[in-house]
Amino acid sequence: MTTVAHAPTKAHHEPMSFWRKYIFSTDHKIIGIQFLFVSLFFLLLGGLLAMQIRWQLGFPGKPLPGGGILPESMVSGGVILPEYYIQLVTMHGTFMVFFAIMPLLMGVYANFLIPLKIGTHDMAFPRLNMWSFWLALTAGFIMLAGFFVPEGAARAGWTMYAPLSARPDLSGATYGQMLWCVSIVVLGLSSVLGSVNYITTVINHRAPGMTWFRMPLSIWAIFITAILAVLALPVLQGAAIMLLFDQTIGTHFFDPIAGGQALLWQHLFWFFGHPEVYILILPAMGMVSDIIANGSRKPIFGYHSMVFAIVGIAFLGWLVWGHHMFMSGMNPTLGSTFMVSTLLISVPSAIKVFNWMGTMWRGNLRFTVPMLNAVGFVSMFTIGGLSGVFMAATPVDMHIHDTYFIVAHLHYVLFGGSLFALFAAIPYWYPKMFGRMMSETIGKWHFWLTFVTYNLVFFPMHILGMGGQMRRLYDPTQYDFLKPQQPINEFITIAAFALFAVQLLFLFNFLWSLKRGKKAELNPWQDNGLEWSLPSPAPHGNWERPPNVYRGPYEFSAPEAGSSDFLPQHVKLATDKEPAGSIER
Amino acid sequence: MTHATATANMMHPPAPAEPGSGVYSNKLGMWVFLASDVMFFTALIGSYIILRFGLSEPWAAPGAVLNVPLTGINTFLLICSSVSMVKAYAAIADGKKYFLRSVPGKMLQDGGLKFWMLVTILCGAAFVGVQVFEYFKLVQHGLTPAGFREGSHYAELALADPVKYGAATAGLFGSTFFTMTGFHGFHVTCGVVSMLYLYFTKVLPEKYSPTDFRGIETIGLYWHFVDLVWIILFTIVYLI
């Protein structure tokens, strides 16, 4: 095995001030890390909101512990008010979808991984990248400001259904609703700028030899997701602008009394919203594919089918938005069309799940923390995917629409899916980001405790939903038919507190390892990706010269590798030809 | 590429060897951005179509509320600015960096990049100016985003002829009109501001050359797109 000299990159530029280097940075790695800290903050915030929701559902009418610090407009005698409760569910959804999961996947890992994995110096437009981060942060603070204005934050659910959201006299919140719209418009701009960057970089800046079908699946997934984001976010922006105008300058887009159409909002929102759910899961799938191949020491099973499944999911994702609206009044023929297109998505999704299992089958499994979480992702995503089939079927959806069944489903794909993938990705690329490893011991405790408590929280929600408990319900005990289910609610609440407490373990591990973690080796996971040919953390500008790429990223246990069980993409064997356009060395 | 230049150009990496799209990144990025802008206008225009044709009451007749001749002239201005943008592109492609230059045997002087970019900027700015004037007049006569203002000129006209002036649908008329044309105007303004910036930082200092005029081509793409959107908007908002 010949080795390619990878002279550690020297710093070729004048030293930069702290502000240039860490705050207004144009380096994709720093921007990724900035996104990481900001979105972890919003993740924690969303979790805190969820705890308050759970308290109210488990123990309605009982004073919230520590609720005394909240103002009178939110709690009365420590008890959460209905007006505040609806803000909680709205903002929990909004923060988690738009400011935690989406930036964690697309802000952090798209930024951090694309240049490192395709072998380039930085993004195509580094300054645009910086703008993307600062716009996202601004949007986050605008959203957060909702809690501090008179009447509190937005109150119409994260889906902002009109006319409730369009008419302050109905929702009771004037400024909160406006801030939601403004924040979403700013966030949309941030996502579009970021995605333009990702797409251009992947198309134009791959290293010599990094052909399309040698790209890691994480990059494929991020690339396709960026296309979805570029096309979907502007629709939401347009809708949010119309909603904002309805609230402020007296237009009538969504107000039926003045000739507008409330259903129009639902169509626009879900036309964005369904691609959005794949924006939230595809990058997770991509990163999990990388981690599972690495943890199984086997090439990914069915690489091409994985790529085409990503493309297939992304394409079908545009044709299914109506399945959110089966109960909104829809022509049955149209409903059936949406039902069929939705069920079709389970085909590429199943291809991916079977390919992951095929990858692990008879592999030389290494249950590191990233691998454990990646396997957790596959199992939880499967459950979430299967419950999705129930809702895709119109007749079943009639019964479970807007109940806790949907809450269970979306948490299985968003928490069990995306967040488990992130619990895999964060420790996996942590050494590349910070030069240190996260603790394996704490990580394993965190995984198992999360896995158990998470299922204790969300699985019973399926039962609650079948029993008819509505989502966004303030007090389940107000209906006689829901009273027998109240012990389940109490159980979920206690489990949810445990789940939240376990996440503090992760937070501790993350922060503690920054300074105290074990120093990372050059290639701690023995992976083939180009990023591991660099020192950790990688220097500004990554490579002195782009590396040459000789093979795909999943050459594990290849006979050519000799005694080693992995064969990095940049390592030239005697039989390898130099890729077209490679740089003389 | 020698090692020294590769090192010196680290922040401006050489064109990657994996051929990619064959289109330089600024242009590719602009195309992707325009794809997203298409979706933005699709949301607005699609909503307009659904709202307007979902109504049972009549919509205001073409030209009843809006001043079609004035906007027709404005449309002509914008199309002219697209032509001058192409002329600017052609000028720099031929290496004509100058403003105007006499050509022997021809009556008119030959325009260079500086001239045609200035024409484009002025036409764009004039378009925005006329639109502001149009808005001002419309609001003065009583068309607001919420419909006809009570007691206004249009409200009286609509009372006299509710079919022609779409009295029952004026609310949506105002909503869609101001939102769609307003966001188009915003796009034109952004284009004019960007072109002014390029004019002072790149065009006047003669930074562009026949081998590298990416800024002109990229802003040109945007400008033609904005023009195209206007032709669609003018047709569906003013003429139909």
Interface residues (C-beta under 8 A of the other chain):
Chain A: H12 H13 T120 H121 D122 A124 F125 L128 V192 S195 V196 N197 I199 T200 T201 I203 N204 H205 R206 A207 P208 G209 M210 T211 V230 L231 A232 L233 P234 V235 Q237 G238 A239 I241 M242 F245 I249 G250 T251 H252 F253 A258 G259 G260 Q261 L264 H267 L268 G541 E544 R545 P546 P579 A580 G581 S582 I583
Chain B: M1 H3 A6 T7 M10 M11 P13 P16 A17 E18 P19 G20 S21 V23 Y24 S25 L28 G29 V32 F33 A35 S36 D37 M39 F40 F41 T42 A43 L44 S47 I50 L51 G54 L55 E57 T144 P145 A146 G147 A168 T169 G171 L172 G174 S175 T176 F178 T179 F183
